[in-house]
Amino acid sequence: MIEEKIKDATKILNLLRSMSDYKPHFEIIGNYRLIDDGIRPEATIMIRANGKEMHEAETGVGPVDALARVLKKSLISLFPEVDRIQLIDFSSRIFDPGAGTAAGVEVEILFSNGTEAWRVRAFSENICKASFMALVDGFEYGIYISRSSGSKTPPGLTL
């Protein structure tokens, strides 16, 4: 079954982050900035990786696309494997529908690098923030599996 081949990257990253020897491949400095005029949203981020800091901006067809594009643009020079990472599916689920526009939202994004597939989830009261957190985790996991030996789940971890 296809669902069994999709890794739960959120669980794997949570486990890895709980280990004292895990170091993320990159870090977001501050937070993203998003300007959405309803026509051509623009996202801006600053990241730190391999002793370098980068400040990038990118546009997209929607706010999540702009966030995904700016992350990819800023990471690709240091992590060429990011070029193979694609967003396959995006979905969101609203919690507490009675809260209206103040309801919390969970975002789930499905990624692939052409040989493996993984999903990430993130929760926030802001759909753009949840999307950004999921995108960061999706790219972090994609870099992790490409740089770890054999591109497999960490030893001793079964999901």
C-alpha positions as CSV (number, residue, x, y, z in Angstrom):
1,M,0.0,0.0,0.0
2,I,1.3,3.4,-0.9
3,E,0.5,5.0,2.5
4,E,3.1,2.7,4.1
5,K,5.8,4.1,1.9
6,I,5.2,7.7,3.1
7,K,7.5,8.5,6.1
8,D,6.1,10.5,8.9
9,A,8.9,13.1,8.9
10,T,7.3,15.1,11.8
11,K,7.7,12.1,14.2
12,I,11.2,11.4,12.9
13,L,12.4,15.0,13.3
14,N,10.9,15.3,16.7
15,L,12.8,12.2,17.8
16,L,16.0,13.4,16.2
17,R,15.7,16.8,17.8
18,S,15.3,15.2,21.2
19,M,18.8,13.6,20.8
20,S,21.7,15.7,22.1
21,D,23.9,15.0,19.1
22,Y,21.4,16.2,16.4
23,K,22.2,19.5,14.7
24,P,19.7,20.9,12.2
25,H,21.2,21.6,8.8
26,F,20.0,25.2,8.8
27,E,18.2,27.7,11.1
28,I,15.7,30.4,10.5
29,I,17.0,33.8,11.8
30,G,14.0,35.6,13.2
31,N,10.9,34.8,11.2
32,Y,9.6,35.0,7.7
33,R,8.0,38.1,6.3
34,L,5.0,37.9,4.0
35,I,3.5,40.6,1.9
36,D,0.3,39.4,0.3
37,D,-1.5,41.8,-2.0
38,G,-3.8,39.1,-3.3
39,I,-2.1,39.1,-6.7
40,R,1.6,38.3,-6.2
41,P,2.6,37.5,-2.6
42,E,6.2,38.0,-1.6
43,A,8.0,36.1,1.1
44,T,11.4,37.1,2.7
45,I,13.5,35.0,5.1
46,M,17.0,35.0,6.6
47,I,18.7,31.7,7.3
48,R,22.0,30.5,8.8
49,A,23.7,27.4,7.5
50,N,27.3,26.3,7.3
51,G,28.5,29.5,8.9
52,K,26.8,31.7,6.4
53,E,23.8,33.9,6.7
54,M,21.5,34.5,3.7
55,H,18.7,36.9,3.2
56,E,16.3,36.1,0.3
57,A,13.0,37.1,-1.1
58,E,10.7,35.4,-3.6
59,T,7.2,35.7,-5.0
60,G,4.7,33.0,-5.7
61,V,1.1,32.3,-6.9
62,G,-0.1,32.3,-3.3
63,P,1.4,32.9,0.2
64,V,2.4,29.2,0.7
65,D,4.0,29.0,-2.7
66,A,6.0,32.2,-2.0
67,L,7.2,30.7,1.3
68,A,8.1,27.4,-0.4
69,R,10.0,29.2,-3.2
70,V,12.0,31.5,-0.8
71,L,13.0,28.5,1.3
72,K,14.1,26.6,-1.7
73,K,15.9,29.6,-3.2
74,S,17.8,30.2,0.1
75,L,18.8,26.6,0.7
76,I,19.7,25.4,-2.8
77,S,23.2,27.0,-3.0
78,L,24.3,25.1,0.2
79,F,22.2,22.0,-0.2
80,P,21.9,21.2,-3.9
81,E,19.7,18.2,-3.1
82,V,16.9,20.7,-2.3
83,D,16.4,21.1,-6.1
84,R,14.9,17.6,-6.2
85,I,12.5,18.2,-3.4
86,Q,8.9,18.8,-4.6
87,L,5.7,19.6,-2.7
88,I,3.2,17.0,-3.8
89,D,0.2,17.8,-1.8
90,F,-1.0,20.4,0.7
91,S,-4.0,20.2,3.1
92,S,-5.2,22.0,6.2
93,R,-7.7,21.1,8.9
94,I,-9.4,23.6,11.1
95,F,-9.8,23.0,14.9
96,D,-12.6,24.6,16.8
97,P,-14.7,25.7,13.8
98,G,-16.9,27.8,16.2
99,A,-13.9,30.1,16.7
100,G,-14.2,31.3,13.1
101,T,-11.2,33.0,11.7
102,A,-9.4,32.7,15.1
103,A,-9.5,28.9,14.9
104,G,-6.3,26.9,15.1
105,V,-5.2,25.1,11.9
106,E,-3.1,22.0,11.2
107,V,-1.3,22.0,7.9
108,E,0.0,18.8,6.3
109,I,2.4,18.8,3.3
110,L,3.5,15.8,1.3
111,F,7.0,16.0,-0.2
112,S,9.0,13.8,-2.5
113,N,12.6,13.8,-3.8
114,G,11.7,11.4,-6.7
115,T,12.7,8.3,-4.7
116,E,11.2,8.8,-1.3
117,A,8.0,10.5,0.0
118,W,7.4,12.1,3.4
119,R,4.8,14.1,5.2
120,V,5.0,16.8,7.7
121,R,2.4,18.5,10.0
122,A,2.4,21.8,11.9
123,F,-0.1,23.6,14.0
124,S,-0.7,27.3,14.6
125,E,-3.5,29.8,14.9
126,N,-2.1,31.3,11.7
127,I,-2.4,29.2,8.5
128,C,0.7,30.9,7.0
129,K,2.8,30.3,10.1
130,A,1.7,26.6,10.2
131,S,2.5,26.3,6.5
132,F,5.9,27.9,7.0
133,M,6.8,25.5,10.0
134,A,5.7,22.5,7.9
135,L,7.8,23.7,4.9
136,V,10.9,24.2,7.1
137,D,10.5,20.6,8.5
138,G,9.9,19.2,5.0
139,F,13.1,20.7,3.6
140,E,15.0,19.8,6.8
141,Y,13.9,16.2,6.5
142,G,14.7,16.1,2.7
143,I,18.3,17.3,3.5
144,Y,18.6,14.9,6.3
145,I,17.7,11.8,4.3
146,S,19.9,12.8,1.4
147,R,22.9,13.3,3.7
148,S,22.4,10.3,6.0
149,S,23.9,7.0,5.0
150,G,21.5,4.9,2.8
151,S,18.7,7.5,3.1
152,K,16.9,5.3,5.6
153,T,15.0,5.9,8.9
154,P,17.4,6.3,11.8
155,P,18.5,3.0,13.4
156,G,16.1,1.7,16.0
157,L,13.3,3.9,14.8
158,T,10.2,2.2,13.5
159,L,7.1,4.1,12.6
